[in-house]
Amino acid sequence: MNAPLPTPTAAPVTLMSGADYRESLRRSRPTVYVDGQLIESVADAPALQPGINALAYTYDAARNTALAPLMTAVQSSRGKAVNRMLHVNESAGDLLNKLEAVRLLCQETSCAQRYLAHDALNALAQVTACIDDAKGTTEHRARFHDYLAHVQDCDLSIGIAMTDAKGDRSKRPHEQGNADTYVHVVERNAKGIVLSGTKAIVTAAPYVHEFLVMPCRNMGKEDADFAVCCAVPVDAPGITIVARPAGRPGEKLEHGAALFSRKYGQSTGVVIFDKVFVPWERVFYAGEWEHSGTLTYSYATHHRHSCIGARAGFGDLLIGAGALMCEANGFNPGEKSNLREPMVELIKITEGFFACGVAASVYGTRDPHYGNFMPEPVFANIGKLLLATQIYDMHRLAHEVSGGLIVALPGPDEDHNPATAATLAEVLRANPDVPYDKRIEVARFIEDLTASYQGGWYSLISLHGGGSPAAMKQEIWRNYPVGSKVDLVERLLERGVLETNGGEATRAITKNRQPGRCCDAGCAAPGQAVMVDLL
């Protein structure tokens, strides 16, 4: 077994603290509307504080001595230790470390958001190298390397502007009655390009430093103007962000109803581009429609792998809260099968899809163009599909072990009502070893995560974030070696495999083959990095 990785010893870039990150937001002047109001200072807007808190934690975690081995990574091409959320993976071990880092960040914040930048940077590395290899050039790689150095050295937070408004879903981008339902190039000149259009769902849009604009689908030749990938500051002229509040800021803040989501949450924004100029040095491709599929596929695979870690962190919160609620109700799940079974089911779901993430890491492969490591797509998509479809079961199980009190409790104002508080504290106490206020605190925590506006948000973002279940099923079918299984059964039936025509199978179903996943040296190449041990 390989030894755990040591703390990165390469020269670090200047890693920001959470306070530094907040100050950096004050230096930016994006046009942001929340609930119809223009936000004068994003860093100081109460409606956005839960989201800013979540990103700030990712900065502080990277500077935490105990967490730094996992939250930072050495980018060997530059000889520098960088925030892992901005690292381009160099091994299957990096994939494992990223998965675990995202889980730990989301245990604290539920959704750390910043990992989307990691996924996009890795996909961008792959597509720029692919374009250069196809054209016999080096300019796309060079632009990416310059941008990667900029992002890592400045320790930036990047918003991924990928999902277009799309308009009529039955039509392709160039067929839309309103071209601005997709972001597209409206002008090219010697200095750069000009963009117009709309990105509909941009995570953390109000409180990131830059947007990485990417296409959301495979493009055809007629869609060349819509095949654009570039980076632009959030406060560039012509950009307007229309966002929703992050979490549940201000909701009974003084008494504690939104125990979790008043502290941590996520804002999403519609980002409108109105003739936004982007210099060529920040344009990674514009018009190379043939490569849009490569970028969207690569990003989706990296991102679905990260989502596994994120929702495992959320599962950890439900497991811990469910156990505490059982205790507060006076029961021990170890002694009560009606509680033990749903708790084990919750554990099974969480660790089941996380195990797919581990498998996707271990079986990760090196990209043939850039050389970074890509999660194995079948396991990554299965893990994301499991969490997407089982998030509702996770909520149900948390409700089952907790009881109806989590939504039937009197409101938090009653905790301070002299006419009712003492009586409530006496009659609503269950376990004599757990004070009433501790019992209701856990109950309201579970309500916040599963039975509030925020709980519904967690369900929907788990289902559709990173793509719909239909998209994941498509990728599983596309990448799974069904043909190899057909060959196996044909051989066992002693009738031989189907004849091939010039090396190609004569039936479509047998064409889907993949080589064996293990080599003589095992799943990991000798000396390959493994997941770091923080113990």
PyMOL commands that set and color helices and strands:
alter all, ss='L'
color gray80, all
select helices_A, chain A and resi 18-26+42-44+46-63+68-71+84-86+92-109+115-135+139-154+173-175+179-181+205-207+221-226+280-282+289-328+337-362+377-402+405-408+412-416+421-427+436-450+453-464+469-479+482-492+508-510
alter helices_A, ss='H'
color red, helices_A
select strands_A, chain A and resi 11-12+31-34+37-38+72-75+80-83+158-161+163-164+184-188+192-203+210-213+228-233+239-243+268-279+283-286+365-366+373-374+500-501+504-505
alter strands_A, ss='S'
color yellow, strands_A
deselect
rebuild
show_as cartoon
